[in-house]
């Protein structure tokens, strides 16, 4: 099933897929008009009657943004973000993909998106590398879970963000949900992409 709802400036796209009577995957994408990022939430529910072991969830693929298709990939360990930037900054900054602090990705890949797809499909494991010399890059993230019991739901949250076309970029942290009147520290990365 698939639905799109709008509440003021906020949009929500919900897609539900049954996976061969073994599991159900619910994807919720939330976007607020004018923001430079959107939130993805996946809910994988075991409906097969038995526990699953060594469960892995992959998301990613080719990238295209800012009217160019000549991106190179990078990994930022401080933000746990895989991101790409085009060869020129005249039309775009960066496009990044990262898990929420409560659900950080376990593995990543950036580079030839077909190689990333092959790692996920055939090997079942991303290589934890960003091949920055490869032009026309894509990116992938992988989340791992030891077991998923019958009727148990695994929730993963992630963000995809873009930035304005400048050679000095600010990589923002993911949104965090904290109790009222709590003091937290959020780390932003300032990245100089100029020679």
KOLZAVO-711786 format. One line per field, with one value per residue: residue in one letter; x, y, z of N, C-alpha, C, O in turn. Coordinates in pm, whole numbers. Layout:
<mises>
type	A/...
n.x	X/...
n.y	Y/...
n.z	Z/...
ca.x	X/...
ca.y	Y/...
ca.z	Z/...
c.x	X/...
c.y	Y/...
c.z	Z/...
o.x	X/...
o.y	Y/...
o.z	Z/...
</mises>
This chain:
<mises>
type	X/X/X/X/X/X/X/X/X/X/X/X/X/X/X/X/X/X/X/X/X/X/X/X/X/X/X/X/X/X/X/X/X/X/X/X/X/X/X/X/X/X/X/X/X/X/X/X/X/X/X/X/X/X/X/X/X/X/X/X/X/X/X/X/X/X/X/X/X/X/X/X/X/X/X/X/X/X/X/X/X/X/X/X/X/X/X/X/X/X/X/X/X/X/X/X/X/X/X/X/X/X/X/X/X/X/X/X/X/X/X/X/X/X/X/X/X/X/X/X/X/X/X/X/X/X/X/X/X/X/X/X/X/X/X/X/X/X/X/X/X/X/X/X/X/X/X/X/X/X/X/X/X/X/X/X/X/X/X/X/X/X/X/X/X/X/X/X/X/X/X/X/X/X/X/X/X/X/X/X/X/X/X/X/X/X/X/X/X/X/X/X/X/X/X
n.x	85/31/62/15/35/-43/28/-3/308/436/511/421/510/401/480/396/507/458/664/687/522/687/781/703/755/760/785/846/856/942/903/963/851/1090/1302/1637/1673/1546/1359/1388/1217/1219/1031/1063/890/876/685/679/662/880/1200/1437/1781/2088/2015/2001/1986/1976/2025/2033/2210/2237/2341/2224/2228/2176/2177/2395/2595/2834/2951/3168/3257/3258/3350/3243/3344/3286/3022/2909/2841/2787/2873/2837/2992/2971/3194/3210/3120/2930/2661/2574/2614/2683/2553/2425/2400/2287/2255/2019/2112/2023/1998/2245/2421/2577/2762/2911/2925/3074/3099/3130/2806/2695/2880/2835/2568/2613/2770/2581/2375/2502/2716/2627/2728/2858/3160/3282/3413/3493/3525/3684/3804/3648/3430/3092/2957/2771/2594/2570/2419/2434/2253/2270/2135/2123/1919/1575/1284/976/699/823/937/1171/1313/1444/1599/1688/1859/1859/2041/2092/2310/2375/2522/2830/3184/3269/3141/2881/2826/2548/2434/2223/1868/1759/1578/1492/1435/1232/1384/1642/1991/2192/2470/2551/2727/2862/3009/3248/3350/3606/3611/3759/4053
n.y	-118/233/570/926/1207/1541/1786/2096/2239/1998/1687/1344/1026/706/370/33/-296/-638/-912/-1194/-1335/-1362/-1136/-790/-478/-147/174/505/825/1149/1490/1837/2124/2330/2253/2120/1852/1516/1277/930/640/309/20/-299/-588/-907/-1155/-1420/-1637/-1769/-1708/-1483/-1484/-1297/-1055/-822/-493/-297/14/235/345/474/818/1148/1487/1842/1888/1767/1477/1380/1291/1236/1016/1021/951/1048/1006/1130/1217/985/961/895/1057/1257/1471/1691/1752/2024/2316/2494/2446/2277/2154/1927/1589/1391/1090/937/754/790/904/711/487/411/341/26/-43/87/209/384/490/328/271/31/-156/-126/-216/-483/-570/-561/-732/-977/-1038/-964/-779/-460/-286/-88/144/440/521/761/846/756/868/968/854/652/576/371/238/11/-174/-385/-662/-887/-1083/-1127/-1168/-1364/-1169/-942/-601/-418/-107/147/457/720/984/1193/1442/1759/2026/2379/2531/2574/2588/2556/2364/2283/2013/1882/1742/1453/1474/1475/1322/1434/1457/1725/2029/1930/1938/1913/1817/1892/1803/1978/1961/2144/2174/2216/2220/2327/2368
n.z	0/-41/53/57/257/360/599/671/622/622/479/433/330/301/265/239/234/184/252/114/302/520/641/707/562/644/521/601/491/571/513/537/384/232/396/400/414/452/644/692/784/875/936/1015/1040/1177/1052/1009/1185/1299/1457/1310/1226/1220/1070/809/684/400/232/-39/-339/-671/-718/-786/-826/-811/-1083/-1200/-1274/-1165/-927/-643/-373/-11/331/649/958/1203/1184/1105/836/498/205/-96/-338/-618/-896/-946/-761/-833/-877/-677/-339/-111/-90/153/354/642/950/1222/1556/1743/1588/1441/1135/1059/862/557/216/-51/-384/-698/-779/-869/-776/-502/-491/-567/-350/-145/-248/-334/-160/89/266/327/235/394/285/107/-214/-329/-564/-770/-1015/-1065/-853/-620/-309/-10/287/565/803/1087/1264/1532/1604/1512/1651/1625/1534/1626/1589/1407/1416/1219/1170/949/770/481/330/169/65/25/-275/-218/-155/104/351/585/779/910/1227/1286/1358/1701/1962/2270/2626/2762/2876/2884/2852/2571/2364/2036/1752/1484/1164/995/672/446/110/-84/-291
ca.x	0/107/-20/83/-48/18/-24/69/429/498/463/456/487/405/473/398/531/467/779/665/461/789/800/640/839/690/877/782/944/885/972/901/882/1196/1416/1739/1687/1423/1377/1337/1196/1180/983/1063/822/883/552/697/637/1004/1301/1540/1913/2177/1929/2072/1903/2058/1956/2125/2211/2297/2310/2216/2174/2231/2186/2519/2608/2979/2982/3266/3203/3344/3295/3275/3325/3227/2876/2867/2772/2843/2821/2896/2990/3003/3325/3196/3028/2849/2519/2537/2712/2696/2434/2471/2309/2336/2157/1993/2200/1972/2008/2355/2452/2690/2858/2885/3002/3058/3177/3048/2683/2676/2962/2761/2454/2666/2810/2459/2300/2575/2804/2555/2808/2925/3304/3331/3508/3444/3623/3667/3856/3547/3334/2957/2941/2651/2629/2486/2438/2389/2223/2272/2067/2155/1798/1444/1189/844/614/906/960/1300/1295/1566/1575/1802/1836/1933/2048/2168/2353/2384/2642/2951/3294/3279/3015/2851/2758/2469/2402/2085/1774/1758/1461/1540/1334/1227/1478/1766/2100/2265/2574/2540/2849/2854/3139/3272/3436/3656/3630/3840/4191
ca.y	0/356/689/1055/1303/1672/1858/2222/2229/1867/1579/1209/922/575/254/-94/-409/-771/-985/-1339/-1385/-1377/-1009/-673/-360/-19/286/635/936/1275/1608/1966/2214/2426/2191/2063/1711/1444/1167/800/547/175/-72/-435/-675/-1050/-1215/-1555/-1742/-1814/-1603/-1467/-1453/-1224/-977/-705/-400/-211/118/319/326/581/954/1251/1607/1968/1889/1703/1336/1354/1295/1150/980/1041/905/1132/921/1207/1220/855/1001/876/1169/1281/1607/1698/1810/2169/2359/2604/2412/2192/2134/1784/1511/1295/988/895/703/867/862/591/375/436/232/-59/-46/185/203/492/465/275/223/-110/-232/-125/-307/-619/-603/-588/-846/-1103/-1064/-940/-696/-347/-294/23/222/541/526/901/870/714/973/915/766/636/537/273/210/-122/-192/-526/-701/-1026/-1164/-1061/-1272/-1361/-1054/-830/-498/-350/29/216/593/778/1113/1228/1588/1830/2158/2482/2520/2647/2494/2533/2299/2248/1884/1886/1614/1408/1516/1393/1336/1438/1510/1870/2087/1854/2000/1817/1872/1842/1837/2012/1954/2242/2103/2298/2137/2406/2319
ca.z	0/-56/80/74/329/386/714/666/540/638/392/477/230/368/176/313/145/245/199/106/426/623/709/648/567/635/502/622/454/619/459/562/272/259/463/313/445/485/737/651/896/830/1040/963/1137/1149/1051/956/1282/1362/1469/1207/1280/1132/981/756/607/313/157/-115/-483/-750/-673/-889/-764/-859/-1228/-1246/-1240/-1159/-784/-578/-241/106/459/763/1076/1312/1164/1051/714/365/126/-227/-392/-759/-923/-938/-655/-884/-873/-564/-234/-87/-59/252/404/773/1044/1343/1666/1809/1495/1347/1042/1095/753/451/93/-147/-506/-807/-715/-904/-681/-375/-505/-566/-213/-68/-302/-347/-45/212/357/265/261/477/207/13/-323/-369/-699/-866/-1051/-1087/-737/-539/-173/57/429/610/944/1124/1389/1562/1590/1504/1693/1564/1567/1672/1488/1408/1367/1175/1121/880/706/361/332/66/111/-79/-360/-177/-132/248/386/724/786/1033/1290/1271/1462/1821/2049/2408/2719/2782/2973/2883/2778/2490/2276/1899/1681/1343/1099/891/579/336/-8/-177/-303
c.x	88/14/69/-13/31/-52/54/187/492/429/507/415/506/388/486/408/534/576/757/613/563/805/720/733/753/795/798/885/872/970/893/945/985/1316/1513/1766/1549/1458/1315/1327/1150/1140/972/1006/830/742/557/677/760/1101/1393/1670/1995/2099/2005/1978/1996/1970/2061/2114/2281/2260/2309/2157/2241/2247/2311/2521/2756/3029/3092/3219/3308/3272/3338/3241/3261/3075/2821/2787/2853/2786/2896/2896/3029/3138/3323/3097/2937/2700/2478/2650/2739/2559/2482/2362/2366/2222/2136/2084/2154/1984/2120/2378/2574/2800/2816/2966/2970/3149/3084/2922/2653/2758/2895/2642/2500/2708/2688/2391/2375/2657/2734/2631/2873/3069/3360/3441/3432/3553/3613/3721/3752/3446/3205/2922/2798/2693/2525/2518/2380/2366/2215/2199/2089/2035/1676/1340/1056/762/692/929/1093/1279/1431/1525/1704/1760/1915/1925/2125/2206/2361/2516/2755/3060/3324/3142/3003/2771/2681/2452/2257/1999/1784/1633/1511/1429/1343/1323/1608/1870/2176/2373/2558/2660/2822/2996/3145/3381/3474/3688/3713/3983/4286
c.y	123/474/811/1148/1431/1735/1988/2210/2091/1763/1446/1110/788/465/129/-207/-537/-850/-1135/-1400/-1410/-1250/-901/-555/-237/90/415/743/1065/1391/1734/2061/2317/2369/2135/1916/1648/1323/1041/711/415/93/-210/-526/-819/-1107/-1362/-1668/-1794/-1697/-1603/-1431/-1381/-1147/-852/-623/-305/-106/201/291/442/716/1047/1374/1729/1974/1827/1557/1296/1356/1197/1129/995/984/1002/1053/997/1209/1084/875/962/989/1182/1431/1601/1766/1963/2204/2472/2575/2332/2185/1986/1720/1400/1207/934/849/798/819/733/467/400/315/155/-60/52/152/327/468/419/212/78/-200/-237/-217/-452/-661/-638/-716/-978/-1138/-1043/-857/-584/-340/-184/101/324/560/665/930/834/827/908/817/761/603/446/274/73/-118/-342/-547/-850/-1118/-1074/-1169/-1257/-1246/-935/-733/-431/-213/92/355/647/908/1122/1379/1639/1966/2254/2473/2614/2544/2473/2484/2278/2119/1879/1748/1578/1466/1422/1424/1327/1491/1662/1911/2006/1930/1892/1890/1808/1894/1861/2006/2060/2186/2194/2208/2211/2352/2390
c.z	0/-29/95/146/350/505/724/570/544/551/450/368/300/264/261/212/227/174/212/235/537/705/639/668/547/625/516/590/494/568/492/451/314/331/361/346/458/570/678/775/837/950/976/1070/1089/1161/1012/1055/1354/1371/1348/1276/1174/1025/939/669/531/248/85/-263/-550/-690/-793/-822/-823/-1009/-1285/-1201/-1236/-1015/-747/-434/-132/229/567/889/1192/1304/1124/923/591/280/-4/-254/-539/-778/-917/-828/-702/-879/-751/-462/-217/-73/33/305/535/862/1160/1455/1735/1721/1393/1257/1091/989/644/327/10/-264/-615/-748/-751/-812/-545/-379/-500/-425/-129/-115/-293/-223/88/313/278/316/350/406/122/-92/-387/-509/-805/-889/-1097/-976/-686/-397/-112/207/460/760/973/1255/1409/1543/1577/1530/1621/1622/1625/1556/1512/1344/1338/1127/1059/814/578/350/211/122/-7/-155/-318/-149/16/295/536/720/918/1095/1263/1383/1581/1902/2192/2498/2730/2893/2986/2801/2701/2411/2140/1821/1533/1286/991/801/463/218/-116/-178/-210
o.x	206/-97/184/-126/153/-175/164/170/593/306/615/302/614/293/575/330/605/582/802/658/531/840/675/785/682/884/695/990/758/1092/771/1065/971/1423/1475/1870/1449/1571/1205/1417/1054/1207/883/1064/795/686/454/674/748/1085/1424/1670/1975/2114/2066/1900/2083/1855/2165/2022/2374/2160/2384/2047/2351/2323/2333/2456/2797/3133/3109/3149/3429/3150/3456/3124/3189/3008/2700/2681/2972/2666/3005/2814/3110/3191/3424/3001/2874/2619/2359/2766/2809/2460/2570/2244/2481/2109/2224/2131/2237/1981/2093/2356/2663/2917/2700/3063/2855/3264/2971/2930/2590/2712/2896/2615/2436/2685/2691/2354/2320/2666/2776/2602/2935/3097/3479/3550/3322/3662/3542/3685/3765/3385/3208/2864/2717/2812/2410/2630/2289/2449/2160/2200/2075/2045/1675/1310/1026/756/631/939/1124/1233/1520/1428/1813/1641/2025/1817/2213/2143/2355/2611/2772/3031/3397/3042/3103/2661/2741/2454/2177/2049/1815/1589/1565/1340/1450/1342/1676/1840/2218/2366/2552/2691/2766/3091/3058/3490/3388/3781/3732/4029/4406
o.y	118/479/801/1167/1431/1737/1990/2176/2068/1752/1434/1110/759/467/119/-215/-545/-853/-1197/-1508/-1473/-1255/-919/-533/-224/100/433/750/1088/1389/1737/2076/2383/2430/2106/1863/1718/1273/1044/709/410/95/-235/-541/-850/-1108/-1424/-1784/-1856/-1597/-1708/-1356/-1400/-1171/-784/-678/-242/-132/234/223/501/728/1028/1367/1721/2058/1832/1520/1196/1413/1092/1213/985/970/1037/1036/937/1204/1069/815/992/1015/1127/1506/1517/1829/2025/2130/2539/2668/2320/2208/1925/1790/1323/1243/890/897/877/705/655/355/410/201/211/-75/94/76/369/428/467/113/7/-307/-341/-289/-536/-775/-733/-800/-1079/-1255/-1098/-863/-608/-384/-187/121/297/608/684/1033/876/877/803/710/852/602/441/306/25/-67/-417/-462/-930/-1220/-960/-1251/-1152/-1227/-837/-774/-391/-205/91/369/625/939/1067/1438/1570/2015/2213/2413/2721/2428/2381/2553/2257/2115/1872/1648/1662/1503/1304/1539/1225/1562/1720/1839/2013/1981/1792/2012/1686/2013/1776/2042/2066/2153/2243/2129/2159/2297/2359
o.z	36/-80/140/103/356/512/778/453/477/549/508/321/352/185/345/118/327/51/308/274/638/823/525/778/447/709/451/655/455/580/477/427/417/329/247/309/474/567/623/859/760/1054/895/1178/975/1271/986/1015/1459/1299/1291/1374/1054/905/1022/591/590/213/141/-309/-494/-619/-889/-768/-879/-1059/-1406/-1103/-1294/-984/-808/-379/-157/230/576/923/1272/1407/1109/903/581/283/-22/-202/-579/-686/-885/-804/-620/-877/-723/-495/-298/-49/-5/302/539/852/1193/1450/1780/1771/1273/1298/1155/1021/638/332/1/-246/-624/-675/-671/-773/-479/-283/-437/-385/-51/-33/-250/-186/190/433/174/427/380/461/73/-61/-486/-567/-920/-794/-1162/-1000/-706/-366/-155/248/392/836/893/1344/1316/1475/1625/1443/1564/1743/1668/1441/1624/1230/1423/1052/1110/803/566/359/158/216/-123/-106/-377/-122/50/281/605/666/1025/1024/1222/1489/1565/1909/2233/2452/2710/2991/3089/2692/2759/2394/2128/1824/1464/1355/904/847/391/224/-226/-78/-209
</mises>
